[in-house]
Amino acid sequence: MDSISLPDDLPPGITLSYLAESRDRAPTTAIIFIGSFALVLALLRSYARLFLVKSFGVDDWLAIATLPIYIAFLVLSLMLIRLGSGRHIEYIQYILSPSTTNETEILDFVAHLLYTTALFVCRFSGLAFYRRIISNGSRKIAVAIYAAAAFLIAAYVPQMALIIFHCVPVTGLWPYAWQTEVNNFTCLQWGLVYSVNSSVSLMCDLILFAIPAVIIGRLKMRLRKKVLLALVLFPGILTLCSISCVRLYLVVRGQWETDQSWWYDPMLAVENAEIGGTLIALSVPGLKPLFEKWLTRIDGSISRTKSGSGPTSSGQESKPRIDQIPVTPSSVYSVPYRNSTSEGPISVSYSTVKESSDSLLESGRLEPLGPKLPDQSKRGITVTTTISSSIPMRLLSRRT
């Protein structure tokens, strides 16, 4: 498609530069980025659920089942863009060969069966997630979740039927008015079918938005925690509702504007964002155990650095202090150390250590807290008292 030859029957005013116009790059980049990001988050969510929480529920399995369907739709979207489905309508009519045009129509047919199925499975994963988090909760919410599941099934069946039976007899083609195949079929308008499906999809997203709102409202927790939970769940759902609205807008423009195909590439990008966004919104809550694990490791590393338990600046490992050795209830004795000033009162301090600290002190691997300790080969309690006094000697002699 790099070189375009102008046909003889090209309408006046259609130039070579016009036919060469393309906005394939931006949708292609967006599709690849969103797909990669959603795939990474879904795999991280699966890792956290399997190896950290050690529990893999129905919602997790449904999210995993969405991935191959989504990947297949993503690949078909890139193929459709590469074949020129998103170019100007004159490009498709006068530049693309009839066989290529038929190929794009069949690929579009298969792609949107996959698109509808991926959203259906992904939304069911969301309902299963809501059911899991209120497993011991309100019966009314459980009934609402089951009712939403019934609505999703009732919506999925006509959506698929509209795509499969868009022409009579059934075909994967969706012929344009100039194609010879148009006389062989009686077909619904492409835009009409996709507008209906987009409207139903938007209703499904609104239902998925309503359920967590009710769940959060009924939770017995502080308002601050409710707000934090809403910040986790609602942005993704609101984004999905917005994406559904944008898709509906693009479908309308793609059907009832003269340059119909010019809006096809952005529509494919939005549809990929809808599936990927749903996966992302469902994966984010499942990443909590993984983030907690990472934060715990970071905090532990910072604590070890502050306490000096790591290597010293000279590259040598520092000796542990007596007060850093853990204590067990058995086999302990008290070790005195001095903590007094020349003018201060009597000060006696103790440090309790393990019995095995004797060998550590003798080998030089343990740093004592104060001056050299007396012989402690005998078991028992040794108390050393250091008395510092600033009382003049003449006062002491009077007392005596």
Stockholm file with secondary structure:
# STOCKHOLM 1.0

chainA/1-400         MDSISLPDDLPPGITLSYLAESRDRAPTTAIIFIGSFALVLALLRSYARLFLVKSFGVDDWLAIATLPIYIAFLVLSLMLIRLGSGRHIEYIQYILSPSTTNETEILDFVAHLLYTTALFVCRFSGLAFYRRIISNGSRKIAVAIYAAAAFLIAAYVPQMALIIFHCVPVTGLWPYAWQTEVNNFTCLQWGLVYSVNSSVSLMCDLILFAIPAVIIGRLKMRLRKKVLLALVLFPGILTLCSISCVRLYLVVRGQWETDQSWWYDPMLAVENAEIGGTLIALSVPGLKPLFEKWLTRIDGSISRTKSGSGPTSSGQESKPRIDQIPVTPSSVYSVPYRNSTSEGPISVSYSTVKESSDSLLESGRLEPLGPKLPDQSKRGITVTTTISSSIPMRLLSRRT
#=GR chainA/1-400 SS CCSCCCCTTCCTTCCHHHHHCCCCHHHHHHHHHHHHHHHHHHHHHHHIIIIISCCCCHHHHHHHHHHHHHHHHHHHHHHHHHHTTTSCHHHHHHTSCHHHHHHHHHHHHHHHHHHHHHHHHHHHHHHHHHHHHTTTSCHHHHHHHHHHHHHHHHHHHHHHHHHHTSEESCCSCCCCTTSGGGGGCEECCHHHHHHHHHHHHHHHHHHHHHHHHHHHHHCCSCHHHHHHHHHHHHHHHHHHHHHHHHHHHHHHHHHHSSSGGGGHHHHHHHHHHHHHHHHHHHHTGGGHHHHHHHHHHHHHHHHHHHHTCSBCTTSCBCCCBGGGSCCCSSSEEEEEEECCCSSSCCCEEEEEEETTHHHHHHHTCSBCSSSCCCCCCSCSCCCCCCCCCCCCHHHHHHHC
#=GC SS_cons         CCSCCCCTTCCTTCCHHHHHCCCCHHHHHHHHHHHHHHHHHHHHHHHIIIIISCCCCHHHHHHHHHHHHHHHHHHHHHHHHHHTTTSCHHHHHHTSCHHHHHHHHHHHHHHHHHHHHHHHHHHHHHHHHHHHHTTTSCHHHHHHHHHHHHHHHHHHHHHHHHHHTSEESCCSCCCCTTSGGGGGCEECCHHHHHHHHHHHHHHHHHHHHHHHHHHHHHCCSCHHHHHHHHHHHHHHHHHHHHHHHHHHHHHHHHHHSSSGGGGHHHHHHHHHHHHHHHHHHHHTGGGHHHHHHHHHHHHHHHHHHHHTCSBCTTSCBCCCBGGGSCCCSSSEEEEEEECCCSSSCCCEEEEEEETTHHHHHHHTCSBCSSSCCCCCCSCSCCCCCCCCCCCCHHHHHHHC
//
